[in-house]
């Protein structure tokens, strides 16, 4: 289906706005995927903050040109699908990595985080990042440890005194 000039301008504007708010972007070659597999990939976009769209190269290049991800402009070749995430790059990378692992016909072409191009293999590192909730839980456990040790030390003093008094009492009986 051919788009008229106004539709193309609207699409470029839409993609530019998405790229403006994106933290992580990825492009992938989707040749060889079936329609059902493409729909499965698009289902990832149902997660908040994730945008997935098949965009023609020229339009994607125009949108990338004015964004912080302009370093990727030269790497846009062949049929590509664009995936972006506004937040939580770890969760985004986990979803993408799982889909790529399950479908051999999709190939990640470019990956960028906060305007910096990353090697495609870095998706594994991004996927290993904890989610926001996991990171907060880890931080809270680290913050709790000194307090728990202090409380254990404070409780140990009276416990030892009581134990010592009890031992003295037992020895006198």
C-alpha positions as CSV (number, residue, x, y, z in Angstrom):
1,X,0.0,0.0,0.0
2,X,1.5,3.3,-1.1
3,X,1.4,6.3,1.1
4,X,0.7,9.8,-0.2
5,X,3.1,12.6,0.7
6,X,1.0,13.8,3.6
7,X,0.8,10.3,5.1
8,X,4.6,9.9,4.7
9,X,5.2,13.3,6.4
10,X,2.8,12.2,9.2
11,X,4.6,8.9,9.7
12,X,8.0,10.7,9.8
13,X,6.7,13.1,12.4
14,X,5.2,10.2,14.4
15,X,8.5,8.3,14.4
16,X,10.5,11.5,15.2
17,X,8.3,12.1,18.2
18,X,8.7,8.5,19.4
19,X,12.5,8.7,18.9
20,X,12.6,12.0,20.8
21,X,11.2,10.3,23.9
22,X,13.0,7.0,23.5
23,X,15.8,5.8,25.7
24,X,16.6,2.6,23.8
25,X,16.1,1.8,20.1
26,X,16.7,-1.2,18.1
27,X,16.3,-2.1,14.4
28,X,16.0,-5.6,13.1
29,X,15.8,-7.4,9.7
30,X,12.5,-9.2,9.8
31,X,12.8,-11.1,6.5
32,X,11.7,-14.7,6.8
33,X,9.2,-14.1,9.6
34,X,5.7,-15.2,9.0
35,X,2.7,-12.9,9.6
36,X,2.0,-14.7,12.8
37,X,5.5,-14.2,14.0
38,X,5.4,-10.5,13.1
39,X,2.2,-10.2,15.1
40,X,3.8,-11.9,18.1
41,X,6.7,-9.3,17.8
42,X,4.2,-6.5,17.7
43,X,2.5,-7.8,20.9
44,X,5.7,-6.7,22.7
45,X,4.5,-3.1,22.0
46,X,1.5,-3.7,24.3
47,X,3.9,-3.2,27.2
48,X,3.9,0.4,28.4
49,X,6.6,2.6,26.8
50,X,7.4,0.3,23.9
51,X,6.8,1.2,20.3
52,X,7.2,-1.2,17.4
53,X,6.6,-0.3,13.7
54,X,7.8,-1.3,10.3
55,X,9.0,1.9,8.7
56,X,10.5,2.4,5.2
57,X,14.2,3.1,5.2
58,X,14.0,6.6,3.8
59,X,11.4,7.7,6.3
60,X,13.3,6.1,9.2
61,X,16.5,7.9,8.0
62,X,14.6,11.2,8.0
63,X,13.3,10.6,11.5
64,X,16.7,9.5,12.8
65,X,18.5,12.4,11.2
66,X,17.1,15.0,13.7
67,X,17.2,12.7,16.8
68,X,19.9,11.8,19.3
69,X,20.2,8.4,17.5
70,X,21.4,10.0,14.2
71,X,24.6,7.8,14.5
72,X,22.4,4.9,13.2
73,X,21.3,6.6,10.0
74,X,24.0,5.0,7.8
75,X,23.2,1.5,9.1
76,X,19.6,1.6,8.0
77,X,19.5,-0.8,5.0
78,X,17.1,-3.5,3.9
79,X,13.7,-4.1,5.4
80,X,13.8,-3.2,9.0
81,X,11.4,-3.0,11.9
82,X,11.9,-0.3,14.5
83,X,11.5,-1.0,18.2
84,X,11.9,1.7,20.9
85,X,11.6,1.9,24.6
86,X,11.0,5.0,26.7
87,X,12.1,3.5,30.0
88,X,13.4,0.3,31.6
89,X,15.9,-0.8,29.0
90,X,16.5,-4.1,30.8
91,X,12.9,-5.2,30.5
92,X,12.7,-4.1,26.8
93,X,15.9,-6.0,26.1
94,X,14.6,-9.1,27.8
95,X,11.4,-9.1,25.7
96,X,13.4,-8.5,22.5
97,X,16.1,-11.1,23.3
98,X,13.4,-13.7,24.1
99,X,11.7,-13.1,20.8
100,X,15.0,-13.2,18.9
101,X,16.0,-16.5,20.6
102,X,12.6,-18.0,19.8
103,X,12.7,-16.9,16.1
104,X,15.8,-17.6,14.1
105,X,14.6,-15.5,11.1
106,X,14.9,-12.1,12.8
107,X,18.3,-10.5,13.0
108,X,19.1,-7.4,15.1
109,X,20.8,-4.8,13.0
110,X,21.4,-1.8,15.3
111,X,21.1,-1.1,19.0
112,X,21.4,2.2,20.7
113,X,21.0,3.4,24.3
114,X,20.7,7.1,25.2
115,X,22.1,8.2,21.8
116,X,25.1,5.9,22.0
117,X,25.4,3.0,19.5
118,X,26.0,-0.3,21.1
119,X,27.3,-3.5,19.7
120,X,24.3,-5.9,18.9
121,X,25.8,-8.4,21.3
122,X,25.2,-5.8,24.1
123,X,21.5,-6.8,24.1
124,X,22.5,-9.6,26.4
125,X,24.0,-7.1,28.9
126,X,20.9,-4.9,28.7
127,X,18.7,-8.0,29.2
128,X,20.7,-8.9,32.3
129,X,19.8,-5.5,33.9
130,X,17.3,-5.8,36.8
131,X,13.9,-4.4,36.4
132,X,13.0,-1.2,38.3
133,X,11.3,-3.2,41.0
134,X,14.2,-5.6,41.3
135,X,16.7,-2.8,41.5
136,X,14.7,-1.1,44.3
137,X,14.5,-4.4,46.2
138,X,18.2,-4.9,45.8
139,X,18.9,-1.4,47.1
140,X,16.6,-1.8,50.0
141,X,18.2,-5.1,51.1
142,X,21.6,-3.4,50.9
143,X,20.3,-0.5,53.0
144,X,18.7,-2.9,55.6
145,X,21.8,-5.0,56.2
146,X,23.7,-2.5,58.4
147,X,20.6,-1.8,60.4
148,X,19.9,-5.5,61.0
149,X,23.5,-6.0,62.1
150,X,23.3,-3.0,64.5
151,X,20.1,-4.4,66.0
152,X,21.6,-7.8,66.4
153,X,24.7,-6.3,68.1
154,X,22.5,-4.2,70.4
155,X,20.3,-7.2,71.3
156,X,23.4,-9.4,71.9
157,X,24.7,-7.4,74.8
158,X,21.6,-7.9,77.1
159,X,21.3,-11.5,75.9
160,X,24.9,-12.2,77.0
161,X,24.4,-10.4,80.3
162,X,21.3,-12.5,81.0
163,X,23.2,-15.6,79.9
164,X,26.2,-14.8,82.2
165,X,23.9,-14.1,85.2
166,X,22.1,-17.3,84.6
167,X,25.4,-19.2,84.4
168,X,26.5,-17.7,87.7
169,X,23.2,-18.6,89.3
170,X,23.5,-22.2,88.0
171,X,27.1,-22.5,89.3
172,X,26.1,-21.3,92.8
173,X,23.3,-23.8,93.1
